[in-house]
Amino acid sequence: MIIDEIRLVPTQPLDAPSQYGHGFPRRFRILASMDESFTTSRVIADRSKVAFPNPGDNPVIIPGDGKEARYVRVEAVEQWHISNEFFGLALSEMQIYSSGENVAIGAKVSYLDIGGTRRPYNQVWDPKFLVDGFSSQNRLIELDQWLDDLEERKSLDLRIQQIEALNLQSTEATMTGVLATGTSAIGALLALFVFNIVRRRRLLLKNQRELRDRISRDLHDDLGSRLGGMRMISESLLNDPDLTPSVREDIDIIYQASGEANHAMRDIVWLLDNKESSRAKLVRHMRQLTPSVLGHLTHQFYSDDVPEQELDFEFRRQVLFSFKECLTNVIKHAEARQVYCHVGGDEERFIFEVRDDGKGFIVESAKGGHGIENLGARTASIGGSVRIHSQPGKGTKVILNTPVRLRK
């Protein structure tokens, strides 16, 4: 087969769920050969000189050389340190693309050794799973299939609208007949009508949530992998000492942009996930988001005990992006050394505060700067308010206070 592209999909194993990129080699080479013994082979990629960054849950995409081969080998020059001086190599999937098709599905897999023969260890880590079309968590899909699913969703939405129109016509005709049958019949039919509306709404909500979950998975699996691959490749290229300053600047722009896009996509995926709609999980996501935005800045994050509530999607979106806007303003404008974040409220109100010790500013003179207008618009859309306290040289404090909106 002609080797166009090789994808190495990292693992997030069930027996170590918190370890993203578990077992991905620190330094490695990829070889291709026409014979199984690799007596004559060629190097497709050499990542043995500089330690390769942990790809997390993003696949690593290696361009092929456009030449024919029958066998492809991954050689780990430096293995990943798993624990207690134990080193290993682990991949959830190895894909080899030729003419747009993954030709590695179901192929023969050989290996130097496998760590452990105890059941169920040897079943979970069976080498045949390297080419079964699944990552550690989900089935891998192609971009074309994802686009087809979006087109199918569009058709389903149109069909739902047509059914609703037919239901509306049917309802109007039914009500005309009901008015002629008497008070008792009207009561019974109205009860049935309300029941049908409630049932249909529940069905529509269920379909919307299923579609939202599917789009969330597709975004994570496909766009996330591509953005992650761009970031990994650009980061690897930045380690090349022979780059000219102009080329290095261009690659660094790609590296930064892909990272910001990946973070934004992760927030969208999190919002679309129906299992993440509780108030506690919103606070936890805000806590996890804080260090990724503030970077090197020293910060503290405190949260009060929050009631167990399922929050409205739009409410979660506006609160999360308002909080992210506050943190971004600190990075862009405050020149701060420390940041303090607090999340609280009660069953009726949701409150967060972001305070820094930066240079501050005159609030009345800002006139829409520092993202104030955008922050105010987001908060107003969910019925809340924003108070900003700041003086030159005395830092800035932003307090958002909004009524809680529960999921229906």
C-alpha positions in Angstrom: 0.0 0.0 0.0 1.1 3.6 -0.6 1.5 5.3 2.8 -0.2 8.7 2.8 -0.7 9.2 6.5 -0.2 7.5 9.9 -2.3 8.2 13.0 -1.3 7.1 16.5 -4.2 7.4 18.9 -3.2 7.7 22.6 -4.9 5.7 25.4 -7.0 6.7 28.3 -7.4 3.3 29.8 -10.2 2.2 32.1 -7.8 1.1 34.8 -6.1 4.5 34.8 -8.8 7.0 33.7 -7.0 10.1 34.9 -3.9 9.5 32.7 -4.4 11.1 29.3 -1.8 9.9 26.8 -1.1 6.9 29.0 2.0 5.0 27.6 2.6 7.3 24.6 6.3 7.0 23.8 8.6 9.9 24.7 10.9 9.3 21.8 10.1 7.1 18.8 10.6 6.3 15.2 8.2 5.0 12.5 9.7 2.6 9.9 8.2 1.0 6.8 9.3 -2.1 5.0 8.3 -4.6 2.3 9.4 -7.6 4.5 8.2 -8.6 8.0 11.8 -8.9 9.3 12.6 -5.3 8.4 16.0 -6.3 7.0 15.6 -3.4 4.6 13.5 -0.5 5.8 13.1 3.2 5.5 12.3 5.9 8.1 9.0 7.7 7.7 9.3 9.7 10.9 12.0 10.2 13.5 11.0 11.7 16.8 13.9 10.3 18.8 16.1 13.5 19.0 13.6 15.7 21.0 11.2 14.4 23.7 7.7 14.3 22.1 5.1 16.2 24.2 2.3 14.2 25.8 -0.6 14.4 23.2 -3.3 13.9 25.9 -6.4 12.5 24.2 -5.5 13.9 20.7 -4.3 11.6 17.9 -0.8 12.3 16.5 -0.9 12.6 12.8 2.3 11.7 10.9 2.5 12.5 7.1 3.4 9.5 5.0 6.2 9.4 2.4 3.9 8.4 -0.5 5.9 5.2 -1.1 4.7 1.6 -1.0 5.1 -0.6 2.0 3.7 -3.8 3.4 4.7 -3.4 7.1 4.8 -0.4 9.4 6.6 -0.4 12.7 6.6 1.9 15.7 9.9 1.8 17.7 9.9 3.4 21.1 13.3 4.8 21.7 12.3 6.1 25.1 9.2 4.6 26.8 6.7 6.4 29.0 7.3 6.2 32.8 4.0 4.7 34.1 4.8 4.3 37.8 7.4 2.8 40.3 10.2 2.7 37.7 7.9 0.8 35.3 8.1 1.9 31.7 5.8 0.9 28.9 4.5 1.6 25.4 0.7 1.9 24.9 -1.5 3.0 22.0 -5.3 2.5 21.6 -5.3 2.6 17.8 -2.8 2.7 14.9 -4.3 3.9 11.6 -2.6 3.8 8.3 -4.2 5.7 5.4 -3.8 5.0 1.8 -6.0 6.8 -0.8 -8.2 8.1 1.9 -8.9 4.7 3.5 -7.6 3.3 6.8 -6.0 0.0 5.5 -4.8 -1.0 9.0 -8.2 -2.2 10.2 -8.0 -5.9 11.1 -4.3 -6.2 10.1 -1.8 -8.6 11.7 -0.1 -7.1 14.7 3.2 -8.3 16.1 5.1 -7.0 19.1 8.3 -7.4 21.1 6.5 -8.3 24.4 3.3 -7.5 26.3 3.4 -6.6 30.0 1.5 -9.2 32.0 -0.4 -12.4 31.2 -2.9 -12.4 34.0 -6.6 -12.3 33.2 -8.2 -9.9 32.6 -5.0 -7.8 31.9 -4.0 -9.7 28.8 -7.6 -9.4 27.4 -7.9 -5.7 28.0 -4.5 -5.0 26.4 -4.7 -7.6 23.6 -2.7 -6.3 20.6 -5.6 -7.0 18.2 -7.3 -4.0 19.7 -4.6 -1.8 18.1 -6.5 -2.1 14.7 -10.1 -2.6 15.7 -11.4 0.9 14.9 -11.9 2.0 18.5 -10.1 4.4 20.9 -10.0 3.7 24.6 -13.5 5.2 25.0 -15.4 5.3 21.7 -15.6 4.2 18.1 -13.4 6.3 15.8 -15.3 7.9 12.9 -14.2 9.8 9.8 -15.0 13.4 9.0 -17.2 12.4 6.1 -19.4 10.3 8.4 -19.7 13.2 10.9 -20.8 15.5 8.1 -23.3 12.9 6.9 -24.7 12.7 10.5 -25.1 16.5 10.5 -27.0 16.3 7.2 -29.2 13.6 8.7 -29.9 15.8 11.7 -31.0 18.6 9.3 -33.4 16.2 7.6 -34.8 15.0 11.0 -35.4 18.6 12.1 -37.3 19.3 8.9 -39.4 16.2 9.4 -40.2 17.2 13.0 -41.4 20.6 11.7 -43.6 19.0 9.2 -45.1 16.6 11.8 -45.7 19.6 14.1 -47.5 21.4 11.3 -49.7 18.4 10.6 -50.3 18.0 14.4 -51.4 21.6 14.5 -53.9 21.2 11.6 -55.2 18.0 13.2 -55.6 19.7 16.6 -57.6 22.6 15.1 -59.9 20.1 13.3 -60.3 18.1 16.5 -61.2 21.2 18.5 -63.9 22.2 16.0 -65.6 18.8 16.4 -65.1 18.8 20.2 -67.1 22.1 20.6 -70.1 20.4 19.1 -70.1 17.4 21.3 -70.7 19.0 24.7 -68.9 20.0 27.9 -68.1 16.5 29.1 -66.5 15.4 25.8 -64.5 18.7 25.7 -63.0 18.0 29.1 -61.9 14.5 28.1 -60.5 15.6 24.7 -58.7 18.6 26.3 -57.0 16.2 28.8 -55.9 14.0 25.9 -54.7 17.0 23.9 -52.6 18.2 26.9 -51.2 14.7 27.4 -50.2 14.5 23.7 -48.5 17.9 23.9 -46.5 17.0 27.0 -45.5 13.6 25.5 -44.4 15.2 22.2 -42.4 17.9 24.0 -40.7 15.2 26.1 -39.9 13.3 22.9 -38.5 16.4 21.2 -36.4 17.2 24.2 -35.1 13.6 24.3 -34.2 13.8 20.6 -32.5 17.2 21.0 -30.4 15.9 23.9 -29.4 12.8 21.9 -28.4 14.9 19.0 -26.5 17.3 21.2 -24.6 14.3 22.8 -23.8 13.0 19.3 -22.6 16.3 18.0 -20.5 16.7 21.2 -18.8 13.4 20.7 -18.2 14.1 17.0 -16.7 17.5 17.8 -14.4 16.0 20.4 -13.4 13.0 18.3 -12.8 14.7 14.9 -12.2 18.4 15.3 -10.5 17.9 18.6 -8.1 15.4 17.1 -7.3 17.6 14.2 -6.6 20.7 16.4 -4.6 18.6 18.8 -2.6 17.2 15.9 -1.9 20.7 14.6 -0.7 21.8 18.0 1.5 18.7 18.6 3.2 19.0 15.1 3.7 22.8 15.5 5.2 22.3 19.0 7.5 19.6 17.7 8.6 21.9 14.8 9.4 24.8 17.3 12.1 22.6 18.8 14.0 22.6 15.6 17.1 24.9 16.2 17.5 25.5 12.5 14.3 27.5 12.0 14.6 31.1 10.7 13.0 33.7 13.0 10.2 34.5 10.5 9.3 30.8 10.1 9.5 30.3 13.9 7.1 33.2 14.4 4.6 31.8 11.8 4.7 28.3 13.5 4.3 29.9 16.9 1.1 31.7 15.7 -0.3 28.3 14.5 0.7 26.7 17.8 -1.1 29.5 19.9 -4.1 29.6 17.7 -4.7 25.8 17.7 -4.4 25.8 21.5 -6.9 28.6 21.9 -9.3 26.9 19.4 -8.9 23.6 21.2 -9.8 25.2 24.6 -12.8 26.9 23.1 -14.0 23.7 21.5 -13.6 21.8 24.8 -15.9 24.4 26.5 -18.5 24.0 23.8 -18.3 20.1 24.1 -18.7 20.4 27.8 -21.7 22.7 27.5 -23.4 20.3 25.0 -22.9 17.3 27.3 -26.3 16.7 29.1 -24.5 14.8 31.9 -22.6 18.0 32.8 -25.7 20.2 33.6 -25.6 20.2 37.4 -24.5 23.3 39.4 -21.7 21.4 41.1 -20.2 20.4 37.7 -20.4 24.0 36.5 -18.4 25.1 39.5 -15.9 22.3 39.0 -15.5 23.2 35.3 -14.9 26.8 36.3 -12.2 25.6 38.8 -10.5 23.5 36.1 -10.7 26.4 33.6 -9.0 28.9 35.8 -5.4 27.7 35.6 -5.6 27.1 31.8 -6.6 30.8 31.3 -4.4 32.4 33.9 -1.3 30.4 33.1 1.6 31.4 35.3 -0.3 33.8 37.5 -0.7 32.8 41.1 -4.4 32.3 41.9 -6.8 31.0 44.6 -10.2 29.5 43.8 -12.8 29.1 46.6 -16.4 27.8 46.3 -19.2 27.6 48.8 -21.3 24.4 49.2 -23.9 24.6 46.4 -27.3 23.0 46.2 -27.9 20.1 43.9 -29.6 21.7 40.9 -29.8 20.9 37.1 -29.2 24.2 35.3 -30.5 25.6 32.0 -28.2 25.3 29.0 -28.2 29.0 28.2 -27.7 29.9 31.9 -24.6 27.7 32.1 -23.2 29.1 28.8 -23.5 32.7 29.8 -22.1 32.2 33.3 -19.2 30.1 32.0 -18.2 32.6 29.3 -18.7 35.6 31.6 -16.3 34.0 34.1 -13.8 33.3 31.3 -14.2 36.9 30.0 -13.2 38.1 33.5 -10.1 35.9 33.6 -9.1 36.9 30.1 -9.4 40.6 31.0 -7.0 40.0 33.9 -4.4 38.5 31.5 -4.8 41.2 28.9 -5.1 44.3 31.0 -4.5 44.0 34.7 -0.7 43.3 34.9 -1.5 41.4 38.1 0.5 39.1 40.3 -2.3 37.4 42.1 -5.9 36.5 41.3 -8.7 35.5 43.7 -11.8 33.7 42.5 -14.9 32.9 44.6 -18.1 31.1 43.6 -21.1 31.1 45.9 -24.8 31.9 46.2 -27.9 30.0 47.3 -30.8 28.1 45.8 -32.1 31.3 44.2 -28.9 33.2 43.2 -25.6 32.3 41.6 -22.7 34.6 42.4 -19.1 34.7 41.4 -16.3 37.2 42.2 -12.9 37.7 40.4 -10.4 40.0 42.1 -6.8 40.9 41.2 -4.0 43.1 42.6 -3.2 44.7 39.2 -3.0 48.3 38.0 -6.7 48.9 38.0 -8.6 51.6 36.0 -11.3 54.2 36.3 -14.5 52.4 35.6 -16.4 55.5 34.5 -13.8 56.2 31.8 -13.6 52.7 30.4 -16.5 53.3 27.9 -16.8 49.7 26.8 -13.2 48.7 27.2 -11.9 45.7 29.1 -14.9 43.7 27.8 -17.3 45.5 30.1 -20.1 45.9 27.5 -19.8 42.3 26.5 -19.9 41.1 30.1 -22.9 43.3 30.9 -24.8 42.0 27.8 -24.1 38.3 28.7 -25.3 38.9 32.3 -28.4 40.9 31.3 -29.5 38.1 28.9 -30.1 35.8 32.0 -31.5 38.5 34.2 -28.4 39.2 36.3 -26.2 42.2 37.0 -22.4 42.9 37.2 -20.7 45.3 39.6 -17.1 46.4 38.9 -14.9 48.1 41.6 -11.6 49.4 40.5 -9.1 52.3 41.1 -5.8 53.0 39.5 -3.1 51.1 41.4 -5.5 49.3 43.6 -6.6 46.3 41.5 -10.0 45.4 40.2 -13.0 43.4 41.6 -15.8 42.0 39.4 -19.0 40.6 41.0 -21.6 38.8 38.9 -25.0 38.2 40.6 -27.8 36.4 38.7 -30.9 34.4 39.5 -30.6 30.7 39.0 -32.4 29.2 35.9 -33.1 25.5 36.2 -33.3 23.0 33.3 -36.9 22.2 32.2 
